[in-house]
Amino acid sequence: MRRIEPFFPLAHGVPRVDDRRVLSGIVYVIRNGLQWKDAPKAYGPHKTLYNR
């Protein structure tokens, strides 16, 4: 296996945001009547909150 590992594709893109954190962000936005773009960065990107 070690001989072929160099030929495996490398990971690309941004790591997925934790689902629990995103759900907390969605609840926060709804409870406080905010727009998605006004969500705190601690919950992940606002686009992620909106899409999920």
Backbone as a printed PyTorch tensor [residue, N CA C, xyz], in Angstrom:
tensor([[[  0.8200,  -1.1900,   0.0000],
         [  0.0000,   0.0000,   0.0000],
         [  0.8680,   1.2590,   0.0000]],

        [[  1.9370,   1.2450,   0.7600],
         [  2.8020,   2.4260,   0.8320],
         [  3.4260,   2.7630,  -0.5100]],

        [[  3.5800,   1.7780,  -1.3440],
         [  4.2150,   2.0310,  -2.6430],
         [  3.2950,   2.8080,  -3.5750]],

        [[  1.9790,   2.6400,  -3.4060],
         [  1.0630,   3.3220,  -4.3220],
         [  0.4480,   4.5940,  -3.7280]],

        [[  0.6800,   4.8650,  -2.4380],
         [  0.1150,   6.0610,  -1.8140],
         [  0.4910,   7.3590,  -2.5220]],

        [[  1.7070,   7.5120,  -3.0340],
         [  2.0370,   8.7680,  -3.7260],
         [  1.1630,   9.0340,  -4.9500]],

        [[  0.5120,   8.0280,  -5.4760],
         [ -0.3030,   8.1970,  -6.6770],
         [ -1.7680,   8.5250,  -6.3680]],

        [[ -2.1470,   8.4960,  -5.0840],
         [ -3.5070,   8.8550,  -4.7020],
         [ -3.7020,  10.3540,  -4.8860]],

        [[ -4.9040,  10.7720,  -5.2690],
         [ -5.1420,  12.2170,  -5.4200],
         [ -5.1070,  12.9200,  -4.0630]],

        [[ -4.6250,  14.1550,  -4.0670],
         [ -4.5860,  14.9500,  -2.8500],
         [ -5.9670,  15.5410,  -2.5800]],

        [[ -6.2450,  15.8250,  -1.3290],
         [ -7.5250,  16.4380,  -0.9640],
         [ -7.5750,  17.8640,  -1.5070]],

        [[ -8.7240,  18.2590,  -2.0200],
         [ -8.9030,  19.6010,  -2.5650],
         [-10.0700,  20.2750,  -1.8780]],

        [[-10.1010,  21.5760,  -1.9200],
         [-11.2430,  22.3160,  -1.4030],
         [-11.1310,  22.6450,   0.0720]],

        [[-12.2000,  23.2120,   0.5670],
         [-12.2790,  23.6490,   1.9570],
         [-12.9430,  22.5470,   2.7770]],

        [[-12.4280,  22.2640,   3.9750],
         [-13.0600,  21.2330,   4.8010],
         [-14.5100,  21.5880,   5.1400]],

        [[-15.3280,  20.5760,   5.2900],
         [-16.7490,  20.7620,   5.5920],
         [-16.9100,  21.3370,   6.9960]],

        [[-17.8600,  22.2620,   7.1420],
         [-18.1560,  22.8590,   8.4480],
         [-19.0140,  21.8760,   9.2370]],

        [[-18.7340,  21.7700,  10.5320],
         [-19.4540,  20.8520,  11.4110],
         [-20.9610,  21.1200,  11.3710]],

        [[-21.7400,  20.0620,  11.1760],
         [-23.1970,  20.1930,  11.0460],
         [-23.8490,  20.8070,  12.2860]],

        [[-23.3660,  20.4530,  13.4560],
         [-23.9540,  20.9870,  14.6910],
         [-23.7290,  22.4950,  14.7880]],

        [[-22.5460,  22.9370,  14.3780],
         [-22.2430,  24.3710,  14.3970],
         [-23.1250,  25.1260,  13.4070]],

        [[-23.3350,  24.5350,  12.2300],
         [-24.1860,  25.1590,  11.2160],
         [-25.6300,  25.2370,  11.7100]],

        [[-26.1220,  24.1720,  12.2970],
         [-27.4900,  24.1760,  12.8160],
         [-27.6580,  25.2350,  13.9030]],

        [[-26.6730,  25.3660,  14.7660],
         [-26.7250,  26.4100,  15.7890],
         [-26.7690,  27.7930,  15.1510]],

        [[-26.0240,  27.9730,  14.0790],
         [-26.0320,  29.2470,  13.3670],
         [-27.3730,  29.5460,  12.7340]],

        [[-27.9990,  28.5360,  12.1600],
         [-29.3220,  28.7110,  11.5450],
         [-30.3420,  29.1190,  12.6080]],

        [[-30.3240,  28.4340,  13.7440],
         [-31.2420,  28.7620,  14.8370],
         [-30.9800,  30.1840,  15.3330]],

        [[-29.7190,  30.5620,  15.4520],
         [-29.3580,  31.9060,  15.9130],
         [-29.9110,  32.9750,  14.9780]],

        [[-29.7530,  32.7650,  13.6820],
         [-30.2320,  33.7350,  12.6900],
         [-31.7510,  33.8650,  12.7620]],

        [[-32.4470,  32.7440,  12.8460],
         [-33.9140,  32.7720,  12.8720],
         [-34.4330,  33.4150,  14.1610]],

        [[-33.8670,  33.0400,  15.3080],
         [-34.3350,  33.5860,  16.5880],
         [-34.1150,  35.0890,  16.7020]],

        [[-33.0220,  35.5730,  16.1300],
         [-32.6870,  36.9890,  16.2640],
         [-33.1480,  37.8280,  15.0810]],

        [[-33.7990,  37.2090,  14.1100],
         [-34.3300,  37.9450,  12.9730],
         [-33.2600,  38.5900,  12.1060]],

        [[-32.1180,  37.9480,  12.0010],
         [-31.0100,  38.4990,  11.2190],
         [-31.0920,  38.0720,   9.7620]],

        [[-30.3570,  38.7610,   8.9290],
         [-30.1450,  38.2990,   7.5650],
         [-28.9850,  37.3140,   7.6110]],

        [[-28.9210,  36.4300,   6.6240],
         [-27.8780,  35.4010,   6.6180],
         [-26.4900,  36.0160,   6.6620]],

        [[-26.3060,  37.1140,   5.9500],
         [-24.9740,  37.7310,   5.8810],
         [-24.5450,  38.3410,   7.2080]],

        [[-25.4910,  38.5370,   8.1420],
         [-25.1780,  39.1210,   9.4440],
         [-24.8860,  38.0710,  10.5140]],

        [[-24.8830,  36.8080,  10.1470],
         [-24.6050,  35.7380,  11.1100],
         [-23.1460,  35.8220,  11.5640]],

        [[-22.8750,  35.5570,  12.8450],
         [-21.4980,  35.5770,  13.3370],
         [-20.6280,  34.5500,  12.6070]],

        [[-19.3770,  34.9020,  12.3990],
         [-18.4360,  34.0220,  11.6890],
         [-18.1870,  32.7160,  12.4470]],

        [[-18.4710,  32.7010,  13.7380],
         [-18.2410,  31.4990,  14.5460],
         [-19.0750,  30.3160,  14.0740]],

        [[-20.1720,  30.5910,  13.3600],
         [-21.0460,  29.5270,  12.8780],
         [-20.6880,  29.0630,  11.4740]],

        [[-19.6730,  29.6410,  10.8970],
         [-19.2790,  29.2720,   9.5410],
         [-19.7070,  30.3360,   8.5520]],

        [[-19.3630,  30.1400,   7.2910],
         [-19.7230,  31.1230,   6.2640],
         [-21.2390,  31.2650,   6.1270]],

        [[-21.7070,  32.4880,   5.9220],
         [-23.1520,  32.7270,   5.8260],
         [-23.7700,  31.9800,   4.6570]],

        [[-23.0280,  31.7750,   3.6040],
         [-23.5280,  31.0280,   2.4440],
         [-23.8000,  29.5660,   2.8260]],

        [[-22.9570,  29.0060,   3.6760],
         [-23.1590,  27.6330,   4.1440],
         [-24.4220,  27.5360,   4.9870]],

        [[-24.6310,  28.5030,   5.8640],
         [-25.8470,  28.5050,   6.6880],
         [-27.0830,  28.5650,   5.8040]],

        [[-27.0440,  29.4070,   4.7980],
         [-28.1900,  29.5680,   3.9030],
         [-28.4490,  28.2980,   3.0890]],

        [[-27.3940,  27.6920,   2.5680],
         [-27.5490,  26.5310,   1.6850],
         [-28.0120,  25.2770,   2.4120]],

        [[-27.6270,  25.1180,   3.6620],
         [-28.0140,  23.8990,   4.3730],
         [-29.3600,  24.0690,   5.0080]]])
